[in-house]
Amino acid sequence: MIIRTFAVIALLLFSLLHTDTSFAEEIEIDIKGEIVNLTQGVGAGEMISVALHVSSLDSLRETQHTFTDSDSRFQFESVGYSPDNLYGLSTIYKGVVYVSDITIESGIAIFSSISVYDTSTDDESIFLSKGSFSITGVDSLNRKISILELATISNNSQLTYVPGSGPMDLIRFGLPEGATNFLFDTLIPAAEYIQVDKGFALVASLTPGTHEIMYSYDLPYNGQEAEVIKSWRYGVENASILYPNGTVNINTNFETKSQDTIGGKAYTILESKNIAKGAKTTIVLKDLPTPRFFDRISNQFGQMRYEYTGPIGLLLVLISIGTIGIFNTIRLRNRRESWLVGSSESQVILDQIAELDRRFNEDKLDNRLYIDRRDYLVRRLQTISEETEVE
């Protein structure tokens, strides 16, 4: 009886769990919303395409499409719901992509409103509310400074900025001369960038509000000092320069200075406010580290391609043997006043051959090296003889 009772309870629990799971998997929701043109304060109109995006870690992204009605509203019916999924909306209005999240509470989708705007190619309303220039590291062996820049682009109008037709009509940012390893990132929808004369241009539409971009690059340097000219094409309300203590020092005209710890590392922070459009800031990096001679040699050997190590090693050995042979020849012939005074090149080569033969006979020289070096000297002697006959 006890066993039967436990079996019945187990079956009941399994049935309840299976019912709950099936119920959770079969939940469907309706997603409703509207598109509003905030520039004019009215509905955006009918027959505007709206896309619903459903994504999860376990499956490919799914997309559904519908259109707005005469009231600028849209609806997606019987959409499968799972708390593990992410739901979002997107639309294209006057050539600009707009996105919006969907809030779902207790299995019910909250009515969504997608804000869109009229467009403009005028960048007068564009400025930086924040801009930071950070030294993230200094590679003394390769003499490179790693720099990270962050910018918050603000559009304080009621129009979406769209790029013009030419490179000069784009949102542009300057880079120091010689910058390498450029990387760019942003969350602006459909944003791209292109290289321009002295930096890069942002190919993106900027809706009213703020937008973050981030870019990094390496800057080469030679001595213990480098200069960077930072251009503020759009001005900036709050600018900052950060650099790690004990690595480098910076001289600039920023007004305030403070200290902070970021990631367990002490940084100096320089700040300035309300920098005008078109202004430039000179940043002088001082006390840059330089590698010791031994470190440079070690680094060069570390970067050497392995297929070249054999020939290069052989060449160094041959050069060493040749140098030793010349030195011994000079010493034996007692030419201390100057290098091989009164001796022809052919005589020197004959002396070198004689010295090689002597060292080989005394088993002081590897057979392969002896043959290679002697063949080279003999060929050189023949060349000299031919040149002499021509003369």
C-alpha positions in Angstrom: 0.0 0.0 0.0 2.8 2.4 0.9 4.5 1.8 -2.5 1.2 2.3 -4.3 0.6 5.5 -2.5 4.0 6.9 -3.4 3.5 5.8 -7.0 0.2 7.7 -7.2 1.7 10.8 -5.7 4.6 10.7 -8.1 2.2 10.3 -11.1 0.2 13.3 -9.9 3.3 15.5 -9.5 4.6 14.5 -12.9 1.2 15.3 -14.4 1.1 18.7 -12.7 4.7 19.5 -13.8 4.0 18.4 -17.4 0.8 20.4 -17.5 2.6 23.5 -16.2 5.4 23.1 -18.7 3.1 22.5 -21.6 1.0 25.5 -20.6 4.2 27.7 -20.4 5.2 26.5 -23.8 1.8 27.2 -25.3 1.5 30.8 -24.1 0.7 33.3 -26.9 0.6 37.0 -26.7 -0.6 39.9 -28.8 1.9 42.8 -29.4 0.3 46.2 -30.2 1.7 49.6 -30.8 1.8 52.8 -32.8 4.3 54.9 -34.7 4.4 58.6 -33.8 6.2 61.4 -35.7 7.5 63.5 -32.8 8.7 66.3 -35.1 5.1 67.1 -36.0 3.4 65.5 -33.0 1.1 63.3 -35.0 0.9 59.7 -36.2 3.4 58.7 -38.8 0.7 57.4 -41.2 -0.5 54.1 -42.7 1.3 51.4 -44.6 4.6 51.8 -42.7 6.4 48.5 -42.4 7.0 47.3 -38.9 9.2 44.3 -38.0 9.0 42.1 -34.8 12.3 40.4 -33.8 12.3 37.4 -31.5 15.7 36.0 -30.4 16.9 33.5 -27.9 20.1 31.6 -27.1 18.7 28.3 -28.3 17.3 29.2 -31.7 17.8 31.4 -34.7 16.4 34.9 -34.7 12.8 35.1 -36.0 11.3 38.1 -37.7 7.6 38.9 -38.5 6.3 41.9 -40.5 3.2 43.9 -40.6 2.0 47.4 -41.6 0.4 50.3 -39.8 -3.3 51.1 -40.3 -4.9 54.5 -40.9 -4.4 55.4 -37.2 -0.6 54.6 -37.4 -1.2 51.5 -35.3 0.1 48.0 -35.7 -0.5 44.6 -34.2 1.2 41.2 -34.1 -1.3 38.4 -33.0 -0.6 35.1 -31.3 3.1 35.5 -30.8 4.7 32.6 -29.0 6.0 33.8 -25.6 8.9 32.6 -23.5 10.5 34.5 -20.6 13.9 33.4 -22.0 13.3 35.3 -25.3 14.1 38.8 -26.3 11.5 40.9 -28.2 12.1 44.0 -30.1 10.5 46.2 -32.8 12.0 48.1 -35.8 10.8 50.3 -38.6 12.3 52.4 -41.4 10.9 55.9 -41.7 12.2 58.3 -44.3 15.3 56.2 -44.8 16.2 56.0 -41.1 16.1 52.8 -38.9 14.3 53.2 -35.6 14.2 50.4 -32.9 12.2 49.9 -29.7 12.1 47.3 -27.0 8.9 45.5 -25.9 8.0 45.4 -22.2 6.2 42.2 -21.2 4.8 42.0 -17.7 3.0 38.9 -16.3 2.7 37.5 -19.8 1.1 40.6 -21.3 2.9 42.9 -23.8 2.6 46.6 -22.9 1.4 48.9 -25.7 4.5 50.1 -27.6 5.1 53.5 -29.1 7.9 53.9 -31.7 9.1 57.5 -32.0 10.2 58.7 -35.5 11.2 62.1 -36.8 11.6 64.2 -39.9 15.2 64.4 -41.2 17.9 67.0 -41.8 21.4 67.0 -43.2 22.4 70.1 -41.1 24.9 69.3 -38.4 24.6 72.6 -36.5 22.5 70.8 -33.8 25.2 68.2 -33.3 27.7 68.6 -30.4 29.5 66.4 -27.9 28.1 66.4 -24.4 31.0 64.2 -23.2 34.4 63.4 -24.7 37.3 61.5 -23.1 40.9 60.8 -24.2 42.5 57.9 -22.2 46.0 56.5 -22.2 45.3 52.7 -21.7 48.9 51.5 -22.0 52.4 52.2 -23.3 54.5 49.5 -25.1 58.1 50.6 -24.5 59.6 47.8 -26.6 57.6 48.7 -29.7 57.3 52.3 -28.7 53.5 52.6 -29.1 51.0 54.4 -27.0 47.5 52.8 -26.8 44.7 55.4 -26.7 41.0 55.0 -26.1 38.5 57.7 -26.9 34.8 57.9 -25.9 32.4 60.4 -27.2 28.7 61.1 -26.4 27.2 62.7 -29.5 24.1 64.8 -28.8 21.4 66.0 -31.1 19.3 68.7 -29.4 16.9 69.3 -32.2 13.6 67.6 -33.1 15.0 66.3 -36.4 17.0 63.2 -37.1 20.4 64.1 -38.6 21.1 62.1 -41.8 24.5 62.0 -43.6 24.9 64.2 -46.6 26.1 63.1 -50.0 29.8 63.8 -49.7 32.6 63.0 -47.1 32.5 66.6 -45.8 28.8 66.2 -45.0 29.4 63.4 -42.5 30.1 63.5 -38.8 33.9 63.5 -38.7 36.5 62.8 -36.0 40.2 63.4 -36.3 43.0 61.0 -35.5 46.7 61.8 -34.7 49.1 61.4 -37.6 50.6 57.9 -37.7 47.8 56.2 -35.8 47.5 52.5 -36.4 45.3 49.5 -35.3 42.1 51.6 -35.4 39.0 50.0 -33.9 35.5 51.4 -33.7 32.3 50.4 -31.9 28.9 51.9 -31.2 25.3 50.9 -30.5 23.8 53.4 -33.0 21.6 51.3 -35.3 23.0 50.5 -38.8 26.1 52.7 -38.1 29.3 52.4 -40.2 32.4 54.4 -40.6 34.8 55.3 -43.4 38.4 56.6 -43.5 38.8 60.3 -44.4 41.8 62.5 -44.9 42.7 63.1 -41.2 40.6 60.6 -39.4 37.3 58.8 -39.9 33.7 59.8 -40.6 30.6 58.3 -39.0 28.1 57.0 -41.5 24.9 56.9 -39.4 21.6 58.7 -38.7 21.5 60.4 -35.3 18.0 60.7 -33.8 17.3 63.4 -31.2 19.1 62.5 -27.9 22.5 61.1 -27.1 24.6 58.4 -28.8 27.8 56.8 -27.6 30.7 55.9 -29.8 34.1 54.4 -28.8 37.3 54.1 -30.8 40.9 53.1 -30.0 44.2 53.2 -31.8 48.0 53.0 -31.3 50.3 56.0 -31.6 54.0 55.5 -32.3 56.6 57.6 -30.5 60.4 58.0 -30.7 61.9 59.7 -27.7 60.5 60.3 -24.2 58.0 62.9 -25.4 55.2 63.0 -27.9 52.6 65.6 -28.8 49.0 65.0 -29.8 46.7 67.7 -31.2 43.1 66.9 -30.2 40.5 68.7 -32.4 37.0 69.3 -31.0 35.1 69.8 -34.3 31.7 69.9 -32.6 32.8 71.3 -29.3 32.3 69.5 -26.0 30.5 70.3 -22.8 32.6 68.0 -20.6 36.0 66.9 -21.7 38.4 64.7 -19.8 41.9 63.2 -20.2 42.9 60.1 -18.2 46.4 58.6 -17.9 47.9 55.9 -15.5 50.1 57.1 -12.8 53.8 56.1 -13.0 53.6 55.4 -16.8 53.4 58.8 -18.4 52.9 62.4 -17.5 50.7 64.9 -19.5 50.9 68.6 -19.9 47.8 70.4 -21.3 45.6 73.4 -20.6 42.7 71.6 -18.8 41.5 73.4 -15.7 40.9 70.7 -13.0 42.9 67.7 -11.9 41.9 64.7 -9.7 42.9 61.2 -8.9 40.8 58.0 -9.2 41.3 54.2 -9.2 40.0 52.3 -12.2 40.3 48.5 -12.3 42.7 48.6 -9.4 45.0 51.1 -11.1 45.6 54.7 -10.1 44.8 57.3 -12.8 45.1 61.1 -13.0 42.1 62.8 -14.5 42.2 66.2 -16.2 38.9 68.0 -17.0 37.7 71.0 -18.9 34.2 72.3 -19.7 32.4 74.0 -22.6 35.2 73.8 -25.2 34.0 75.7 -28.3 33.4 74.2 -31.7 36.6 73.9 -33.8 38.9 74.4 -30.8 42.1 72.3 -30.4 43.8 70.9 -27.4 47.5 70.3 -27.3 48.4 67.2 -25.3 52.1 66.7 -24.5 53.0 63.2 -23.3 56.1 63.3 -21.2 58.4 60.8 -19.5 57.6 58.1 -21.9 59.5 54.9 -21.2 62.3 53.8 -23.6 63.6 50.2 -23.8 67.1 49.2 -22.7 69.5 48.0 -25.4 69.2 44.4 -24.1 65.4 44.5 -24.2 65.4 45.8 -27.8 67.8 43.0 -28.9 65.7 40.4 -27.1 62.5 41.8 -28.7 64.0 41.7 -32.2 65.1 38.1 -31.8 61.6 37.2 -30.4 60.0 38.6 -33.5 62.4 36.9 -35.9 60.7 34.4 -38.3 62.0 30.9 -37.5 62.6 30.0 -41.2 65.3 32.7 -41.3 67.1 31.8 -38.1 69.3 29.1 -39.8 70.6 31.3 -42.7 71.0 34.3 -40.5 73.0 32.3 -37.9 75.2 30.9 -40.7 75.8 34.4 -42.0 76.8 35.7 -38.6 79.2 32.8 -38.1 80.8 33.4 -41.5 81.1 37.1 -40.7 82.7 36.3 -37.4 85.2 33.9 -39.0 86.0 36.5 -41.7 86.6 39.1 -39.1 88.8 36.9 -37.0 90.8 35.9 -40.2 91.4 39.6 -41.1 92.4 40.4 -37.6 94.9 37.6 -37.4 96.3 38.5 -40.9 96.8 42.1 -39.8 98.5 40.9 -36.6 100.8 38.4 -38.4 101.8 41.0 -41.0 102.3 43.7 -38.3 100.1 46.3 -39.9 99.2 48.4 -36.8 99.4 51.9 -38.3 96.3 51.6 -40.4 94.0 48.9 -41.9 96.0 46.8 -44.4 98.3 49.7 -45.4 100.5 48.8 -48.4 98.7 45.6 -49.1 96.5 44.7 -52.1 93.1 43.1 -51.7 94.3 39.9 -53.4 97.1 39.6 -50.9 94.7 39.9 -48.0 92.5 37.2 -49.5 95.4 34.9 -50.0 96.3 35.5 -46.3 92.8 34.7 -45.3 92.8 31.4 -47.3 96.1 30.5 -45.7 94.7 31.2 -42.2 91.5 29.1 -43.0 93.7 26.2 -44.1 95.8 26.4 -41.0 92.7 26.5 -38.7 91.1 23.6 -40.6 94.2 21.5 -40.4 94.3 22.0 -36.6 90.6 20.9 -36.4 89.6 24.3 -35.2 87.0 24.8 -37.9 83.8 23.0 -39.0 84.2 21.2 -42.3 81.1 22.9 -43.9 82.0 26.3 -42.7 85.5 25.9 -44.0 84.4 24.8 -47.4 81.8 27.6 -47.7 84.2 30.3 -46.6 87.1 29.1 -48.7 84.9 28.8 -51.9 83.8 32.4 -51.3 87.3 33.7 -50.9 88.6 31.7 -54.0 85.7 33.1 -56.1 86.5 36.6 -54.9 90.2 36.2 -55.8 89.2 35.0 -59.3 87.0 38.1 -59.7 89.8 40.4 -58.7 92.2 38.7 -61.1 89.7 39.1 -64.0 89.2 42.8 -63.2 93.0 43.3 -63.1 93.4 41.7 -66.5 90.7 43.9 -68.0 92.4 47.0 -66.6 
